[in-house]
Amino acid sequence: MSESPADVVTLHRFSDCEAALRNGDLKQALYDAGKVVMEDVLLTLHGPEHLKRRGVEARVFRRNFFNHYEKVVFPSTLEQTLTPYLAAGRGDLVEFGYRATVNLTADFAGIDRPERSAEESERLIRLVKKLSEGATMVHSTRDPVELEAEVRDALAEFDRSFLQPSVDRRTRLLEAVAGGSLDAQELPRDVLTVILQARDELTLDGSLLLREIAFYMQAGAHSTANSVIHAFHEIIHWAGADEERWQRLSDPLFVQRCVHESLRLHPASPEAWRTSMCPMSIAGAGDLDAGRRLVLDLFRANRDPSIFGAGADGFDPDRSTPRGVLPTGLAFGIGVHACLGRELDGGLPAKPGADPDNHQYGIVALIVIRLLALGGRPDPAAPAQIDTKTIRPNWGSYPVIFTKG
């Protein structure tokens, strides 16, 4: 039986959405249409199996891991990615964002790129973009049958060209550790490796392993790239022609505050959907029968004036939030389904007196800081365009020029 609008309850107050996200009797439902990629992956799994898998995969996502990537791995990746754009004096932030994040995402997901060539990166980016379309199919404006066929083809190519060679190499390394010829400390530190180490515990078959790693690839690259563009756009328009504001943007800690404010206004997913697993009472919704769907309007919740004050719809990097509320609001979720990569993307909020040289900014802020330092500005000859393939507020293109070498 199809669902009627009357069967759907929408929550939009921050406190109600936060409570619903923490409720263990509400099951993830947003990605049901994108099962081709998202069926039974960590984000959609529920209950004890979710907690078991999250416990295994969270071994990768520890603070020293994020700090290592931010301070050691990412700076060289960012500069290499920027080189051709700086040579040309211009580029498109959508294309650049994917290039800057896809290799980083592959590193922590566990996808090898033995060629380390531009062609290999472009092939991976093409596949990741298609996987992102599949995961967010519920918001797609395209024909679902046609799109799902394309996504299945992309999954098969990703499996053949990237995942299986990566699995084979890690399997050999794990056998070497078991045989005593390799120290366990020399194993790659990534999601794929910890899954393979816990294979008997997790019982992931080949198709589920493919979806799990594909989920990490598309979520990491797609959401980070879009967050960079939203933050850049908000900052540029906030600064305008105000010289004092541009001077403030020379402070990297302040730029991170700007990024956090943009993440609040533009959560990667503007909605979260949940289904009630049993009869229950929900703040803001009342009594619900089992099987009712709730839409958590994170876009509106993150603009709730009772939490974020007057002008909550506007971009204000000097905004303060109540104790216990992150400056990014619910952008990274909360509770058992909170984003494991929150600190990798968003860093840590700076405490008073924080040392700019040792602070953890997050990948989004690091990219924006560098773009501003290079004099990045919207290209006046090529206006940015919204992505028309989805109803999500994503950018389809965002041309920029660089005014500093």
N, C-alpha and C positions, 0 to 999 in steps of 0.2 A: 504494500500500500504506500503510495507516495505521501510525502510530508506536506502538510498545508502550512501557510504562514502562521496560522493560529497555534501550531505546534511548536513554534520557535519563540523563545524568550530572549530578549536582548538586554544586556547589562551595560551601563555606560559610566556609572560612578566608579571612581578609583577604588574605594574601599570594597565595593561589591565585586569588582573584577579581581582584585587582589585575593579576596577570600575564596572566590571560585577557583582561581589558579592553584590555591593551596589544598583544595578539596580532593581527597583521594578517591572519592566515589564518583567523580566526574571524569569521563574518558575522552581523550583527544579525538576530535572528529573532523577537523578542518581539512585533513589530507586524504579523506576517503576517496575523493574523485581522482586523486593522484596515486592510487595504489600501485600502479605500474612501477613507480620508484619507491613509494613510501610505505608499502604494506609491511607491518611488523618491524620497521626500523626503530631505533631508540626513541625517536620523537613520538611515535604513534603507539608504541608498546605500552601495556598497562599492567599494573599489579606487580606481583613478585618477580615475574620474568623481566620486567622493566628495571626494577631495583637491582637485580642480579647483573644485568648487562651494563647498567650505568655504573655500578660499582667496579666492574672490570675496566671499562673504557675511561673512567675518571682517573685511573692511574697515570694516564698520559697528561691530563690537564691539571698540572700542579703549578704553583706560583713560580718555582725555579725554572720550569719549562717555559712559561711565558716570558720570563725575564731573559732567558737565554736567546729565544727567538727574536725578541725585540732589540736586544743590545748587540747580538753577534750575527745572527742569520739574516734578519730582514734588511738592515741598512745596505748591504751589498746588492741584495735582490732589487731593492727600490732604485738604486742608482743605475744598475744595468737596464732596468725597465725604462727609466727616464731617458737614457742616452739618445735613442733615435728621435724622440719627441723634441728634445732640446736642440738637436741638430737641425730639425725642421722648423723650430720656433713655434710649433703649434701641435695640436693633437685633439683627440676626442676622449673625454674622461671616462666614457663607458668602456671603450676599448682598452684604455690605459688601466682602468680599475681592475678589469679582469686579468690583464697581464701581470699586474703587480701582486695580485692575491692568489692566482691559481696555483703558482708553484709553492707558495707558502702553505696553502691548504693541502696540496698534495703531500708535502713533507709531513704534516702531522696526521694526515689520513693514512699514509703509508703507500703512496703510489710513486713508483720509481719513474724517472725520466732519463734513461741512460744516454740518450743522444745529447741532451741539454742544448737543443737547437731551437731556433725560432719556429721552424716548421713543426717540430714536435709540440711546442707550447701552443701553437695555433690550433693544432689538431685536438689537443686536450681542452682548450677553451671552447672550441666549437661543440664538443661533446657535453661539457659541463653546462653550457647555455641551454642545450636541448634537455638535459636532465632537469634543469631548473624549471623549464616550461612544463615538464611532466609533473613535477612535484606540486606546482601551484596551478594545476589544471582547473581547479574549482573557480579560479578568477580569469581563466583564459577566454579570449574573445574568438578563438579559432574553433574549427570543427573538431570535436573531441575524438572521433574515430581516426581521422587523419593524423591528428597530433599524437595519439597514443601509438600508432604504427611507427611514426618517426622516432618516438622515445624508445620503443623496443629495439629499433635498429641501432640507436645510439648506445643503449645498454650493452647490446651484443658486441659492438665495436670497442667500447670501453673495457669490457671483460677480456676480449681477445688481445687487444693491443697494450693494455695497461695493467689491469688487475691480475690476470693470471701470471704474467712474468714476475710481478711483485710478490705474489703468493709463493711462487716457486723459489725465489731467492730467499725469502724469509724461512721457508720450510727447510732449506739446506742449512741455513744458519742455526736454526733451532736444533736440528740434528747434530750439528757440530758442538753446540753447547751440551747436549745430552751425552755426546761421546767424549766430552772433556777436552776437545781441541780448540774450543773458543770460550772465552770468558763471557758470562751473561751480560756484563756491563758493556760489551761491544755490540750488542743487538741494537737495531734501530729503535728509536723511541717514538712510536707512532701507534695509531689505533689498530691497524691491521696486525701488527706484531703481537699486541696484547690479546687480541681476539684469537689469533692462532695459538698462543700460549695457553689460552683457556678454552680451547676448542671443545674438549670433552664436557666441560662445565656448562658451556653456553649452547651447545648443539645447534650451531648455525650450519645449514646446508649451503651448497654452492650458490643457489639463487638468492638466498637471504643475505649471505655475505656480500654478494654483488650489490644488492640494494642498500645495505648498510654503508658500504664505502662510497657508493654513488651519492647517498644522502649527505654524507660529510662533505664530499667534493662540491656539490651544488649549493649546500647551505653556507659553507664557508666563503666561497668565492662570490656567489651572487649577492648575498646580503651585505658583505663588506664593501663590494664595489658600489652598490647603490647608496650605502651610508656615507661613503666618501663624497659622492656627488651632492647629496642633500646638504651635507655640512658645508661644503665649499660654496654652494649656491646661497645658503642662508647667511654665511659670513660676508660674502661679497655684497649682498644687498643690505645687510646691517651696516657695514662700514661706509658704503656709498662714497660720498665726497668728503667725509669727515676725517680730517687729518689726525685728530686726536685718537679716533677709533683705530685707524691704521697703525698708529704708534703702539697701541695696546696689543695689537696682533703680532708684534715682535716678541712677545712673551709667550713661550711655548706652553706654560701652565695655563695661561688665559685661553689660548687656542683650544686646549683640551676642554676647558669649561664650555667653549662654544660648541665643540663636537658633542659633548654630553647633552647640551640643550637641543641640538639638532636631532640627536637620537631620540630624545623625549618626544619631539614633534613628529618624527618620521620613523616609528617602529618598523622593523623589517617586515613584519606581518601586521597590518592594521587591525586585524581581528584574530581572536582565538575562538575556536568552536569546541564545545564540550557536549557530551551526551551523558545523561544521568543513568547510572548503573542500577539504581534502586530508587524506591520512593524516598524523597527527601525534602527538606525545607532549605531554601537558598535565599540569602539576603538579597533583596532587590527583585526577587522573582517569586517568592512565596513557596507554596507546596507544589512539588513536581512529581509526576508519575515516572516510573522507570521508562527509559527510552526517549525522554524529551530532550530536545537540543537547545543549548544555550549559545548565544553569540556574545562573546565578550568584546565589546568595542574598545580596543586598546587605544585607538586613535583619539577617541573622545575622553577616555579615562585619563590618558596622559595630558589632557588639557582641562582637567577638572579644576575649576577655580577654588574649590574648597581645600584643595591640596596645594596647588601651584600659584594661587593668588590671582588678583585682578590682572587681566591681560594674559591669561594662561594660553590663549591661542597664538600669542606672538612670540618672536624669538628674542629672548632676553638672557644673555650669558651671565648677567649679574644676579639672576634669580636665585633665591634661597629656597630650600625645601625643608619640610618638617623633619624632625629627628626620626630616623628609621625609614625614610623614603629616599631612594637613590635619585641623583640628579637626572638619570635617564628614565625615571619612572618604571613602567612595566615593559620597556622596550625589549629586554632580554628574558622576559617571563619571570616566574618566581615559583618556588616550590620544587616538586620532584622533576618537573619538566623545564626548569630554568636552563638557559643556554650554557653548556659546558665551556664554550669559548668566550664568555662575557669579558673576562679580563684580557684575553688576547686581543679582542676587537676594541674594547672600550678602556682598557687600562684600569688604574685605581684612582678614585677621586683624590685630588691633592689635599693634604692636610696643611694647616697654616705653617709657614716656614719651610715647606718642602724644598728639597734641593733639586733644581731643574735638571742637573746633570745625571742624577741617579733615580729620578722618578720614572715610574712605569706608566707610559702614556697610552698604550694601546695602538694597534696597527692603523686604525682609522685616523687618529690624531696625528700620528707620525707622517702619514701621507699628506694630510692637509697642511701640516706645518711646512713640509717641503714644497708643496705647490705654491704656498703663499710666499715663501722665501725666494722662489724663482720668478716672482711677479706674475703668477698665473691669473688670468682674467678671462671672462667669457669672450669668445670671438665675436666682435661686433658685426662681422660679415656673414655669420652663420648662426642664427638663433638656435638654442637648444630645443629639442623635441621630446615630447612625452612618448613612452612606449605604448603603441596602440594595440599590441597583441595581448594585453592584460588590463583588467580594470584596477589592478594595484597601481599606486602612484609612483611608478618607476620611470626613469629617464631612458628614452630610446637612443638619444645622442646628446652630447653636451660638448660642443667644440670649444676649445680654449686656445689662447695664445700665451707665450711666455715672454715677458718684457725684460727679464734679467737673465744673464748667461750663467 
